[in-house]
Amino acid sequence: QVQLVESGGGLVQAGGSLRLSCLASGLPFSTYAMGWFRQAPGNEREFVAAISTSASLSYFGDSVKGRFTISRDNAENTVYLQMFSLQPEDTAVYYCAARRFSPSIARRDYDYWGQGTQVTVSS
């Protein structure tokens, strides 16, 4: 069945960088738009970034614009989230998600979700 497995999370100091990866299996990856969301304790799950099937379009949440980039490697069934200039408010569990064809900023539009990877930014 479909699996999305995130990796790359960890502890980083404020101002540092991390790259998250999400490996997808059990689905035709190149026909799925991919997204990243995050959730801190007590908060709603928040849109971070999304990318179209061919990577021709990408979208970012206001809180991460200019600091994060999203990319994908369809040959490896992997989507990445490169995070720069990390701040304590970026601390959250980061989830990748998949939906057919078109990207979306709405969590309800995604059909498949990974289990998440913890990102902690210290100050």
N, C-alpha and C positions, 0 to 999 in steps of 0.2 A: 504494500500500500504506500501511499504518499508519506514521505518523511522530509522534514526540514530540520537541519541540525546546525545550530549556531555555534561558533567558537570565536576565540580571540578576546573575550572579556578578561577583566582583571582589575588590579589596583594601579592607579596612575596619579601622579602629582598634578595639581592645577597647572595649566599651560602645556601639558604633555599631549601625546597623541596615541591613538590606538586604531587598529584596523580589525573590524569584525568580519567574519565570513559566515555564509550560510550555504551549506551544501544540500541540494535538493535531489531526491530520488523518487521514483515511482510516478513521475509525471513528465509530459513533453515540455521540458523546461523552456525551450525557445519560444513557445507559444503562450507563456505565462508572464504577465507583469508581476513584478516583485516589489515589496515594500518593507520598510523598517518602522517599527513602533517601539515606544519605551513606556515603562510604568514604574514610577517611584512609589514607595509605601504611602498609602492613603490618597493617592492621586489616580485620576482617570488615565487609561491608556492613551498615549499621545502620539500623533503622527510625527514621524521624523523625516522620512524620505521615501520616494518611489521611483521606479524606473520602468520604461516601456520594454517590450519584448526585444527590440533591436537596439536598445539603448539610445535611440534618437531623441527621446524625451525624458526629462527627469524633473522631479518636484521635491521641494524641501519645506519643512515647517519653519515658521518665522523665527523660532528660537535657535535654529541651527544654521540658517542661511549664512553663507560666507565662511563657515567653519567646517562643515561636513560635506563630503562628496559620496555619491553612490555610483557603483559600476557593476558590470556583470561580465562573466565569461561563459558564454553559452556552450562552448565545447567542454567545459568542466562542470556545468550545471551548478554554478556558484555565483552568488551575488555578494558584494562587499559593501561595507560602510566604513569609509575612512574618516576618522574624527581628529580634528586639529583643535588646538587652543581649548582643551577641555577645562571645564569649570565644575565646581562642586554641584551646581544645579543640574549637571548632566548625569549625575549618579542615578542609576535606574537599572532595571532588568530590560534588556533590549531583545526584541522579538523580530524575526523575519516572517513574512507572510506572502502568499501567492494567490493570484486570481487570473482567470483566463483573459487574455488579450490586452485590455486597456488598464492602465494604472489608475489608482484612486487614492485619495487621502482619507477615506472613511474606513474605519476598521470593520464595519459590518459588511463591506463589499468583498472582503477576503475570505477565501474558502479554506485555506490551509495555513496552519501556524506551527512554528517551532516551539520548543520548550523554553527558550530564552537563555541569555547569557548575562551575567552580572557585570556591570561596569561601575566602579567606585572611584571617584575623584576626590583626593584629599587636598586639604589646604593648610 
